[in-house]
Amino acid sequence: MKLIFHDAPQHTALLPLTFARPLADWRMGILTIAEKWQRRWPEAQIHFHTVAYLQEKFPLPPRGEAIYLPAGLCATDELVTEVAALKPGEALKQG
């Protein structure tokens, strides 16, 4: 499964830190947000949907089934289980 982390709307709110890399590629402790997801979901392919000028360094995968996640969303075992159980067209919302 492809996991695509999107930066909007946090990208502009976190400038200048987001000038050089997607938010999910930031370190929170020893691991990046994306690495935390990868450790909990090893089969997932991690990608980033960010501003146009960063897409050259962080290209999107070819079209196909994918799960879009907010880039600042940290993985927990419970959240990964819920996201992995999603079917096409489903979404998770808080509250």
FENJOBEL-V645579 format. One record per residue. N is the residue number from 1. OMEGA is omega in whole degrees, -180 to 180 (* if undefined). NEAR is the number of other ideal C-beta (glycine too) atoms within 10 Angstrom. Layout:
n=N omega=OMEGA near=NEAR
n=N omega=OMEGA near=NEAR
//
This chain:
n=1 omega=177 near=13
n=2 omega=172 near=15
n=3 omega=-180 near=22
n=4 omega=-180 near=17
n=5 omega=-179 near=24
n=6 omega=-175 near=18
n=7 omega=-175 near=23
n=8 omega=-6 near=12
n=9 omega=-175 near=9
n=10 omega=-174 near=15
n=11 omega=-177 near=18
n=12 omega=-180 near=10
n=13 omega=-176 near=10
n=14 omega=174 near=15
n=15 omega=7 near=9
n=16 omega=-177 near=6
n=17 omega=-178 near=11
n=18 omega=177 near=20
n=19 omega=-169 near=11
n=20 omega=-178 near=9
n=21 omega=177 near=16
n=22 omega=-179 near=25
n=23 omega=-179 near=24
n=24 omega=177 near=29
n=25 omega=176 near=21
n=26 omega=176 near=15
n=27 omega=171 near=9
n=28 omega=-170 near=12
n=29 omega=-177 near=7
n=30 omega=-177 near=7
n=31 omega=172 near=13
n=32 omega=177 near=18
n=33 omega=179 near=23
n=34 omega=179 near=22
n=35 omega=177 near=17
n=36 omega=176 near=19
n=37 omega=-178 near=23
n=38 omega=178 near=17
n=39 omega=-179 near=11
n=40 omega=-178 near=16
n=41 omega=-173 near=18
n=42 omega=-178 near=7
n=43 omega=-176 near=7
n=44 omega=173 near=19
n=45 omega=-175 near=12
n=46 omega=177 near=19
n=47 omega=-178 near=20
n=48 omega=172 near=22
n=49 omega=-174 near=19
n=50 omega=-179 near=23
n=51 omega=-172 near=14
n=52 omega=-176 near=6
n=53 omega=176 near=8
n=54 omega=-179 near=19
n=55 omega=177 near=13
n=56 omega=179 near=7
n=57 omega=-178 near=12
n=58 omega=-174 near=16
n=59 omega=175 near=10
n=60 omega=178 near=13
n=61 omega=173 near=11
n=62 omega=-180 near=6
n=63 omega=180 near=6
n=64 omega=180 near=7
n=65 omega=180 near=7
n=66 omega=175 near=16
n=67 omega=178 near=17
n=68 omega=-179 near=13
n=69 omega=172 near=21
n=70 omega=-173 near=14
n=71 omega=-178 near=24
n=72 omega=-176 near=14
n=73 omega=-180 near=15
n=74 omega=-178 near=10
n=75 omega=167 near=21
n=76 omega=179 near=11
n=77 omega=-179 near=9
n=78 omega=-179 near=8
n=79 omega=179 near=15
n=80 omega=178 near=17
n=81 omega=180 near=11
n=82 omega=-180 near=11
n=83 omega=-180 near=20
n=84 omega=-178 near=14
n=85 omega=-179 near=9
n=86 omega=174 near=12
n=87 omega=179 near=5
n=88 omega=180 near=6
n=89 omega=179 near=5
n=90 omega=178 near=9
n=91 omega=173 near=7
n=92 omega=176 near=11
n=93 omega=178 near=4
n=94 omega=178 near=3
n=95 omega=* near=2
//
